[in-house]
Amino acid sequence: MAASFVFHDTEGDAGYSIRLHPLVTDNMATKFRTRLAFPTEFAEATRPMAATLDARMSLDVGDCGAYVDLRMD
């Protein structure tokens, strides 16, 4: 997974989150070119993580593709 650290301040609700971008590493599917998961692959790519995380986790799609946002505040 690729990760970024995001600071946010929405209507006085300041905090931060860790944004995780799932990668597809299946060489048969990607022809040996690791890439970000497409939105259609997102549920499968995040299933192991989604089973262990709580309500702080949200799934979304942004400019860089699908991601998991983990609020840390």
DOLUMZA-235852 format. One record per residue: chain; residue number from 1; residue in three letters; x, y, z of N, C-alpha, C, O, CB in turn. Coordinates in Angstrom, 3 decimals, always signed. Glycine has a CB too. Example, Ala and Ser with C-alpha at 12.3 -4.5 7.8 and 13.67 -1.06 7.14 Angstrom:
2
[pt "A"; 1; "ala"; [+13.190; -5.690; +7.800]; [+12.300; -4.500; +7.800]; [+13.200; -3.300; +7.800]; [+14.236; -3.319; +8.465]; [+11.308; -4.473; +9.046]]
[pt "A"; 2; "ser"; [+12.850; -2.250; +7.080]; [+13.670; -1.060; +7.140]; [+12.900; +0.030; +7.870]; [+13.409; +1.138; +8.039]; [+14.084; -0.598; +5.725]]
This chain:
73
[pt "A"; 1; "met"; [+0.832; -1.180; +0.000]; [+0.000; +0.000; +0.000]; [+0.869; +1.233; +0.000]; [+1.905; +1.296; +0.662]; [-0.943; +0.004; +1.195]]
[pt "A"; 2; "ala"; [+0.424; +2.199; -0.753]; [+1.030; +3.524; -0.685]; [+0.283; +4.283; +0.397]; [-0.910; +4.050; +0.593]; [+0.972; +4.278; -2.076]]
[pt "A"; 3; "ala"; [+0.950; +5.183; +1.103]; [+0.312; +5.896; +2.208]; [+0.649; +7.378; +2.154]; [+1.703; +7.776; +1.659]; [+0.745; +5.304; +3.556]]
[pt "A"; 4; "ser"; [-0.268; +8.183; +2.674]; [-0.019; +9.615; +2.826]; [-0.600; +10.063; +4.162]; [-1.527; +9.446; +4.686]; [-0.638; +10.431; +1.641]]
[pt "A"; 5; "phe"; [-0.058; +11.118; +4.693]; [-0.484; +11.685; +5.959]; [-1.266; +12.946; +5.617]; [-0.723; +13.840; +4.967]; [+0.740; +11.988; +6.918]]
[pt "A"; 6; "val"; [-2.529; +13.042; +6.036]; [-3.408; +14.134; +5.617]; [-3.877; +14.921; +6.830]; [-4.405; +14.349; +7.783]; [-4.617; +13.592; +4.830]]
[pt "A"; 7; "phe"; [-3.683; +16.240; +6.793]; [-4.221; +17.127; +7.818]; [-5.530; +17.705; +7.289]; [-5.615; +18.060; +6.114]; [-3.201; +18.266; +8.193]]
[pt "A"; 8; "his"; [-6.547; +17.802; +8.140]; [-7.821; +18.356; +7.697]; [-8.397; +19.261; +8.776]; [-8.133; +19.096; +9.967]; [-8.815; +17.232; +7.350]]
[pt "A"; 9; "asp"; [-9.182; +20.210; +8.325]; [-9.880; +21.126; +9.227]; [-11.212; +21.458; +8.569]; [-11.293; +22.344; +7.718]; [-9.031; +22.435; +9.519]]
[pt "A"; 10; "thr"; [-12.248; +20.742; +8.970]; [-13.568; +20.950; +8.401]; [-14.493; +21.518; +9.469]; [-14.834; +20.839; +10.438]; [-14.137; +19.633; +7.824]]
[pt "A"; 11; "glu"; [-14.885; +22.749; +9.283]; [-15.821; +23.396; +10.200]; [-15.401; +23.242; +11.665]; [-16.209; +22.864; +12.514]; [-17.215; +22.824; +10.004]]
[pt "A"; 12; "gly"; [-14.139; +23.536; +11.950]; [-13.640; +23.478; +13.313]; [-13.273; +22.090; +13.796]; [-12.863; +21.930; +14.945]; [-14.643; +24.045; +14.218]]
[pt "A"; 13; "asp"; [-13.407; +21.093; +12.959]; [-13.072; +19.710; +13.322]; [-11.688; +19.374; +12.777]; [-11.558; +18.625; +11.809]; [-14.141; +18.706; +12.774]]
[pt "A"; 14; "ala"; [-10.664; +19.929; +13.400]; [-9.293; +19.723; +12.930]; [-8.791; +18.359; +13.370]; [-9.172; +17.850; +14.424]; [-8.361; +20.833; +13.456]]
[pt "A"; 15; "gly"; [-7.937; +17.779; +12.555]; [-7.353; +16.494; +12.894]; [-6.466; +15.996; +11.765]; [-6.077; +16.753; +10.876]; [-8.445; +15.474; +13.203]]
[pt "A"; 16; "tyr"; [-6.163; +14.734; +11.818]; [-5.335; +14.156; +10.773]; [-5.771; +12.719; +10.516]; [-6.459; +12.095; +11.324]; [-3.841; +14.215; +11.160]]
[pt "A"; 17; "ser"; [-5.353; +12.228; +9.378]; [-5.669; +10.851; +9.020]; [-4.529; +10.271; +8.200]; [-3.704; +10.992; +7.640]; [-7.003; +10.771; +8.239]]
[pt "A"; 18; "ile"; [-4.512; +8.985; +8.150]; [-3.574; +8.262; +7.291]; [-4.394; +7.734; +6.129]; [-5.385; +7.031; +6.330]; [-2.823; +7.091; +8.066]]
[pt "A"; 19; "arg"; [-3.987; +8.068; +4.922]; [-4.697; +7.650; +3.724]; [-3.898; +6.539; +3.050]; [-2.738; +6.724; +2.683]; [-4.921; +8.850; +2.753]]
[pt "A"; 20; "leu"; [-4.537; +5.386; +2.896]; [-3.894; +4.216; +2.305]; [-4.463; +3.947; +0.918]; [-5.679; +3.873; +0.736]; [-4.074; +2.980; +3.209]]
[pt "A"; 21; "his"; [-3.582; +3.805; -0.044]; [-3.969; +3.524; -1.419]; [-3.573; +2.079; -1.740]; [-2.384; +1.789; -1.873]; [-3.298; +4.535; -2.419]]
[pt "A"; 22; "pro"; [-4.539; +1.173; -1.865]; [-4.223; -0.233; -2.125]; [-3.538; -0.408; -3.490]; [-3.913; +0.222; -4.479]; [-5.506; -1.085; -2.063]]
[pt "A"; 23; "leu"; [-2.545; -1.267; -3.509]; [-1.827; -1.593; -4.742]; [-2.198; -2.995; -5.205]; [-2.457; -3.882; -4.392]; [-0.298; -1.482; -4.535]]
[pt "A"; 24; "val"; [-2.221; -3.182; -6.518]; [-2.423; -4.514; -7.091]; [-1.047; -5.043; -7.466]; [-0.333; -4.435; -8.264]; [-3.397; -4.480; -8.343]]
[pt "A"; 25; "thr"; [-0.684; -6.174; -6.888]; [+0.648; -6.746; -7.131]; [+0.577; -8.113; -7.789]; [+1.595; -8.795; -7.903]; [+1.416; -6.853; -5.829]]
[pt "A"; 26; "asp"; [-0.597; -8.522; -8.220]; [-0.765; -9.804; -8.905]; [-0.149; -9.687; -10.294]; [-0.707; -9.030; -11.172]; [-2.278; -10.214; -8.992]]
[pt "A"; 27; "asn"; [+1.002; -10.326; -10.489]; [+1.722; -10.195; -11.747]; [+0.931; -10.688; -12.952]; [+1.123; -10.187; -14.060]; [+3.012; -10.938; -11.664]]
[pt "A"; 28; "met"; [+0.057; -11.648; -12.758]; [-0.758; -12.122; -13.877]; [-1.778; -11.048; -14.287]; [-2.052; -10.872; -15.474]; [-1.483; -13.442; -13.498]]
[pt "A"; 29; "ala"; [-2.326; -10.347; -13.323]; [-3.329; -9.317; -13.618]; [-2.696; -8.035; -14.142]; [-3.297; -7.337; -14.960]; [-4.147; -9.009; -12.372]]
[pt "A"; 30; "thr"; [-1.482; -7.717; -13.678]; [-0.867; -6.436; -14.029]; [+0.256; -6.556; -15.051]; [+0.863; -5.552; -15.426]; [-0.339; -5.779; -12.794]]
[pt "A"; 31; "lys"; [+0.539; -7.777; -15.504]; [+1.648; -8.016; -16.436]; [+2.957; -7.451; -15.873]; [+3.722; -6.787; -16.574]; [+1.342; -7.383; -17.819]]
[pt "A"; 32; "phe"; [+3.190; -7.735; -14.585]; [+4.415; -7.377; -13.872]; [+4.593; -5.865; -13.709]; [+5.719; -5.371; -13.649]; [+5.609; -7.949; -14.597]]
[pt "A"; 33; "arg"; [+3.476; -5.135; -13.637]; [+3.529; -3.688; -13.418]; [+2.597; -3.345; -12.262]; [+1.394; -3.172; -12.457]; [+3.132; -2.897; -14.714]]
[pt "A"; 34; "thr"; [+3.155; -3.248; -11.065]; [+2.374; -2.904; -9.883]; [+1.664; -1.576; -10.127]; [+2.239; -0.649; -10.697]; [+3.278; -2.826; -8.617]]
[pt "A"; 35; "arg"; [+0.408; -1.495; -9.689]; [-0.371; -0.271; -9.907]; [-1.372; -0.096; -8.768]; [-1.615; -1.022; -7.993]; [-1.107; -0.314; -11.281]]
[pt "A"; 36; "leu"; [-1.947; +1.101; -8.677]; [-3.007; +1.353; -7.717]; [-4.232; +0.533; -8.100]; [-4.481; +0.298; -9.283]; [-3.349; +2.861; -7.652]]
[pt "A"; 37; "ala"; [-4.989; +0.101; -7.113]; [-6.205; -0.665; -7.370]; [-7.250; +0.235; -8.018]; [-7.442; +1.381; -7.610]; [-6.753; -1.283; -6.061]]
[pt "A"; 38; "phe"; [-7.918; -0.298; -9.026]; [-9.032; +0.408; -9.651]; [-10.222; +0.355; -8.690]; [-10.294; -0.542; -7.850]; [-9.396; -0.219; -11.049]]
[pt "A"; 39; "pro"; [-11.151; +1.298; -8.803]; [-12.337; +1.260; -7.924]; [-13.065; -0.082; -7.975]; [-13.633; -0.507; -6.969]; [-13.306; +2.372; -8.308]]
[pt "A"; 40; "thr"; [-13.059; -0.751; -9.114]; [-13.730; -2.052; -9.224]; [-13.004; -3.150; -8.447]; [-13.611; -4.172; -8.126]; [-13.844; -2.455; -10.686]]
[pt "A"; 41; "glu"; [-11.719; -2.962; -8.138]; [-10.918; -3.944; -7.388]; [-10.788; -3.566; -5.916]; [-10.235; -4.321; -5.117]; [-9.526; -4.075; -8.008]]
[pt "A"; 42; "phe"; [-11.298; -2.407; -5.575]; [-11.072; -1.826; -4.262]; [-11.607; -2.699; -3.130]; [-10.903; -2.914; -2.143]; [-11.706; -0.466; -4.195]]
[pt "A"; 43; "ala"; [-12.819; -3.200; -3.247]; [-13.412; -4.009; -2.169]; [-12.572; -5.242; -1.883]; [-12.341; -5.580; -0.722]; [-14.843; -4.429; -2.533]]
[pt "A"; 44; "glu"; [-12.120; -5.907; -2.918]; [-11.292; -7.103; -2.728]; [-9.938; -6.740; -2.118]; [-9.431; -7.465; -1.262]; [-11.089; -7.835; -4.070]]
[pt "A"; 45; "ala"; [-9.352; -5.626; -2.552]; [-8.033; -5.225; -2.057]; [-8.062; -4.804; -0.595]; [-7.060; -4.942; +0.108]; [-7.488; -4.093; -2.898]]
[pt "A"; 46; "thr"; [-9.193; -4.295; -0.130]; [-9.265; -3.806; +1.248]; [-9.982; -4.766; +2.198]; [-10.088; -4.473; +3.389]; [-9.961; -2.474; +1.272]]
[pt "A"; 47; "arg"; [-10.469; -5.889; +1.709]; [-11.222; -6.833; +2.549]; [-10.456; -7.265; +3.799]; [-11.041; -7.238; +4.881]; [-11.589; -8.059; +1.739]]
[pt "A"; 48; "pro"; [-9.185; -7.662; +3.718]; [-8.481; -8.088; +4.941]; [-8.390; -6.970; +5.983]; [-8.488; -7.234; +7.181]; [-7.075; -8.572; +4.590]]
[pt "A"; 49; "met"; [-8.206; -5.753; +5.547]; [-8.084; -4.637; +6.474]; [-9.455; -4.248; +7.032]; [-9.569; -3.944; +8.219]; [-7.426; -3.434; +5.781]]
[pt "A"; 50; "ala"; [-10.484; -4.254; +6.202]; [-11.814; -3.836; +6.624]; [-12.365; -4.731; +7.731]; [-13.159; -4.277; +8.555]; [-12.761; -3.836; +5.436]]
[pt "A"; 51; "ala"; [-11.959; -5.978; +7.758]; [-12.457; -6.912; +8.768]; [-11.919; -6.589; +10.163]; [-12.498; -7.026; +11.158]; [-12.080; -8.338; +8.387]]
[pt "A"; 52; "thr"; [-10.828; -5.837; +10.252]; [-10.207; -5.593; +11.549]; [-10.309; -4.148; +12.033]; [-9.938; -3.862; +13.171]; [-8.776; -5.984; +11.486]]
[pt "A"; 53; "leu"; [-10.799; -3.235; +11.203]; [-10.849; -1.821; +11.590]; [-12.254; -1.405; +11.986]; [-13.231; -2.089; +11.681]; [-10.350; -0.937; +10.452]]
[pt "A"; 54; "asp"; [-12.338; -0.279; +12.666]; [-13.625; +0.177; +13.180]; [-14.172; +1.361; +12.382]; [-13.802; +1.567; +11.226]; [-13.493; +0.559; +14.644]]
[pt "A"; 55; "ala"; [-15.037; +2.117; +12.998]; [-15.727; +3.220; +12.339]; [-14.804; +4.371; +11.930]; [-15.225; +5.255; +11.184]; [-16.797; +3.742; +13.241]]
[pt "A"; 56; "arg"; [-13.577; +4.374; +12.396]; [-12.656; +5.440; +11.987]; [-12.259; +5.297; +10.524]; [-11.684; +6.220; +9.948]; [-11.404; +5.433; +12.869]]
[pt "A"; 57; "met"; [-12.557; +4.160; +9.919]; [-12.134; +3.894; +8.548]; [-13.237; +4.282; +7.575]; [-14.398; +3.921; +7.770]; [-11.758; +2.411; +8.371]]
[pt "A"; 58; "ser"; [-12.876; +5.017; +6.529]; [-13.830; +5.310; +5.472]; [-13.185; +4.982; +4.129]; [-11.973; +5.119; +3.960]; [-14.288; +6.797; +5.525]]
[pt "A"; 59; "leu"; [-13.989; +4.558; +3.201]; [-13.531; +4.207; +1.862]; [-14.019; +5.277; +0.903]; [-15.182; +5.677; +0.962]; [-14.037; +2.792; +1.434]]
[pt "A"; 60; "asp"; [-13.139; +5.749; +0.014]; [-13.519; +6.826; -0.896]; [-12.675; +6.760; -2.159]; [-11.726; +5.980; -2.239]; [-13.362; +8.201; -0.216]]
[pt "A"; 61; "val"; [-13.020; +7.574; -3.137]; [-12.258; +7.692; -4.376]; [-11.914; +9.161; -4.550]; [-12.784; +10.026; -4.456]; [-13.060; +7.136; -5.614]]
[pt "A"; 62; "gly"; [-10.636; +9.440; -4.805]; [-10.180; +10.809; -4.999]; [-9.422; +10.948; -6.305]; [-9.509; +10.084; -7.178]; [-9.304; +11.250; -3.836]]
[pt "A"; 63; "asp"; [-8.683; +12.032; -6.435]; [-7.918; +12.299; -7.658]; [-6.894; +11.213; -7.957]; [-6.603; +10.933; -9.120]; [-7.217; +13.635; -7.547]]
[pt "A"; 64; "cys"; [-6.346; +10.602; -6.911]; [-5.319; +9.573; -7.086]; [-5.897; +8.164; -7.114]; [-5.140; +7.194; -7.160]; [-4.296; +9.674; -5.981]]
[pt "A"; 65; "gly"; [-7.201; +8.031; -7.087]; [-7.825; +6.718; -7.097]; [-8.494; +6.384; -5.775]; [-8.676; +7.247; -4.917]; [-6.804; +5.668; -7.426]]
[pt "A"; 66; "ala"; [-8.856; +5.119; -5.628]; [-9.551; +4.652; -4.430]; [-8.587; +4.627; -3.243]; [-7.397; +4.351; -3.399]; [-10.163; +3.246; -4.664]]
[pt "A"; 67; "tyr"; [-9.123; +4.920; -2.056]; [-8.270; +4.910; -0.863]; [-9.086; +4.602; +0.385]; [-10.313; +4.698; +0.395]; [-7.551; +6.256; -0.702]]
[pt "A"; 68; "val"; [-8.363; +4.231; +1.432]; [-8.918; +4.027; +2.765]; [-8.410; +5.179; +3.618]; [-7.208; +5.442; +3.654]; [-8.511; +2.618; +3.373]]
[pt "A"; 69; "asp"; [-9.307; +5.861; +4.299]; [-8.930; +6.981; +5.158]; [-9.113; +6.563; +6.597]; [-10.224; +6.223; +7.006]; [-9.764; +8.251; +4.839]]
[pt "A"; 70; "leu"; [-8.039; +6.580; +7.377]; [-8.088; +6.209; +8.800]; [-7.906; +7.463; +9.638]; [-6.807; +8.011; +9.725]; [-6.994; +5.145; +9.150]]
[pt "A"; 71; "arg"; [-8.990; +7.911; +10.253]; [-8.890; +9.096; +11.116]; [-8.135; +8.736; +12.377]; [-8.401; +7.710; +13.002]; [-10.294; +9.656; +11.466]]
[pt "A"; 72; "met"; [-7.197; +9.579; +12.746]; [-6.335; +9.308; +13.889]; [-6.593; +10.251; +15.049]; [-5.805; +10.294; +15.994]; [-4.894; +9.399; +13.477]]
[pt "A"; 73; "asp"; [-7.678; +11.003; +14.997]; [-7.947; +11.956; +16.078]; [-9.193; +11.561; +16.846]; [-9.577; +12.246; +17.794]; [-8.100; +13.375; +15.524]]
